[in-house]
Amino acid sequence: MLFLCLIVICLYLNEFNLAFTPTNTVWGHSAVFVVPKNLANFSEVTYSKEFYYLDVEKPFGVGAGNKLPWVDLSFVSRILPEHAWSAFLNCGHDDSLILFPGEYREHNFTEATVYTYKLSLQQWNRFTPTKPPIDIYHSQPQTVCDAKTETMYRFGGIKPPLTTNKYLDILDTSTLVWKNGSTVYAPGGRFDHTSTLLPNGNIVYIGGSLPDGKGFVEMSDVNQHRLID
């Protein structure tokens, strides 16, 4: 009888853990894969501070009616402002994630704050970096990290409604000090482009939107930035 009760309790707890499912329309969200266990997903619905992860170690189906093993952690994100289009990366830290908001609900908010999330403690911390960029820009798709040097690179982006960034902003995530990258042979300002760090040390930028309603960057227009070894 005791064994049967334990089975019932386990089934109940498993159903409870799988009961949470994100229901909001996600647009402008940020996500990062955390090895080896979780796909941590920081999700914004226009402007939000919702925080949850998908436990990809647990078996799950993807058919209609299947429940995914989502876990809601929004209760730990109270210190965060409501935001969207943010950079959310690991940057080589074993137990921490780096969040740099790209756009705030309060458009007059200009403080370039960096947030870190401690995985083992489920705790957010707030820091004011040194020599931050003058303006805050959408950072999500055009930001990469070099895990070897724990350095984050952000090129381009847009500050609503129309201001476009044409610089390479570099953050040392271990010291939280920003610096400006080289502008030699740099492409013109753009936003919504992709950036990919290749194994050979090049960051490749493809696509994106041009400022002032000038359309889109041609896919044949590929630019790259070489990291300093």
N, C-alpha and C positions, 0 to 999 in steps of 0.2 A: 504493500500500500504506500509506504514511504517512497519507494522507487517511482511509482506512478505519479505521486504528487510532485516529485522533482522534475519529471518529464513535463508535466503540465506547466510548472513554473518556468522552465527553460523555454518552452514554446511561447509562453506569454511574454517573457522578456525579449525574445527574438522578434516577435511581432511588434512589440513596443519600439525596439530600436529601428525597425524598418518602417515605422509608421510615418516618419517625417519625410515629406516630399516637397521640394521647392515648387511653389505655385505661381510666383510672380513672373511676368514677362522680363527676361533678362536681356538687357541691351547696354553695352558699355561695361561688361563685367571683366574681371581679371581672374586668371586661374594659374596654378602652378602644380607640377607633379612632384611629390615628395617621396623619394626613394627610402625604403622599399615599400612603404605601406599605403600611403594615402594620396589621393588626388584632392588637394585642398583647393577649394573654389571660393574665392571672394567675389560675391555677386552684387551688382548694383542694378536696381530698377530705376533708371534715370539717375536719381541720387539716393543712395542708401548706404547702410553699413551692415547689411546682412552678411553672415559668414557661415559657411558650412563646407563639409567635405564628403567625398564619395570614397568609401573604403573599398578599394579595388582588390584587396586580398580576399575578401569574402566572395564566394560564388554567387552569381546572380544572372538572371535571364534578361533579355532585352525585348521580349515579345510583349504584345498587348496584355495588360493586367499584371505583369511582373513588377515587383517592388524593388527598387534599387536601394542599396545600403547607404543612404544619405544620413549624415549626422549633423544636427544643427548646433553651431557654436556661437550664434549671434549674441548670446548672453555675455560673452567675454569681450565683445567689441564695442562696449559703451563709450570708451574714450575716443573712438574714431569719429570724425565728422562725416556727414553724408556726402558722398563723392561718387565720381564715375571716371572711366577711361584712365585707370591708374596702372602704374608699373608694380607688379607683384612677382618677386623673383627670389630664388634661393641664394644665388651669388656665392656658392661654395661654402656657406655656413652649414655645419652639420645639424644644428638644432634650432636655427632661426630663419625666418623669412623676412624680406625687406619689402615694405610698401611705401611708394611715393605717389600721393594723390595727384591725379591729372586735372580734375575739375571739381570744384566744390559747389554745393547748392547755393551758398552765399558767394556770389560772383565778386564781391568786393574783398573777399578773404584772400590775402596775398602771401601769407606766411608759408614758406617752403619747408614744411615739417616732414620728417622721415619717421615712419613707424616700423617697429620690429615686432615680430610675433615669435615667442618662445614656444616651440612645439611641446617640449616635455612638461612645461608648466601651464600650457594653455593661457598664456598671458601676453597682452599687448603692452608695449612701452613707446613713449613719445620722446623724440629728440629734435633739437634744432641744429641743423648742420652748419658748418662753417663755409662762408663764401657761396651761398646758394645762388641759383640762377635768378635773374632780375624778375622774371615772370614765370607763372605756372602754366604749363602746356599739357595737352593730352599726351600721355606717356606710354599708354599700353602697348600698341603694336610696334612701336619703333624703339623699344628698349631691350637691350641684351646685357648679359653678365658674363664676364670672364671668371670662371670659378677658380682658376689658378691664382689670380691676383685679387679676387674678391672685389672686382671693380665693375661698376654699372655704367653703360654707355647709352645716352639718349640723343638721337639726332632728330631735329625737326619737331613737328607737332603744331597744334593750333590753340590759341587762346580765344575763346568766344568773345565777340562774334566773328572777328575776321583776322586778328593778328596772327601771322605765321612765323614760326621759329625757323631760322636757317643756321643754327649753331649746333655744335656737338658738345653736350654737357656731360661731364664725367664725374662720377661719385665713387670715392674710395669708401666702401661700406664698412671697413674695419675701423676707420678713423672718422667717418662721416664728414669728410672734407670734399667740397666740390672744386673742380677746375675746368677751364675751357680747353677744348680740343683744337687741333689745327684746322684752319679754314682754307688751307692751300688746296686747290683743285676740288673744293667741296661743292656738291650740287646745290642748286637753289632751294629755297625754303619749300616745304611740302608737309602734308599730314596724311594720316590713314595709310601710310606705306608700311611695308614689312621690313624687318631687319633680322638677319640671321648670322650668327657667329659660326664660321666654318672652322674645321680642325686645323687649317693652315694659318689661322690667326687673322683672317680677313673678316670684316663685317660687311655683308652685302645688303644693299638697300634696293628694293624693287617696288615699282608702282607708286601709288599714292595720288592725292589730289593737289592741284596747284592753287596758289592763293588768288584772291580777287576773281573767283569764278572762271578761271582760265582753263578749266577742264581737268583731265587726268594725265598723269605721267605715262608715257608710252612704256609698255612692258619691255621693249628693247633697250630702254634707257636704264642700264644697270650700273650702279655706283658702288664703290667699295672703299673701306677705310682699313688700313693696316695697323694692327696693334703693335705697340713697342714691346719686344721680347725682353 
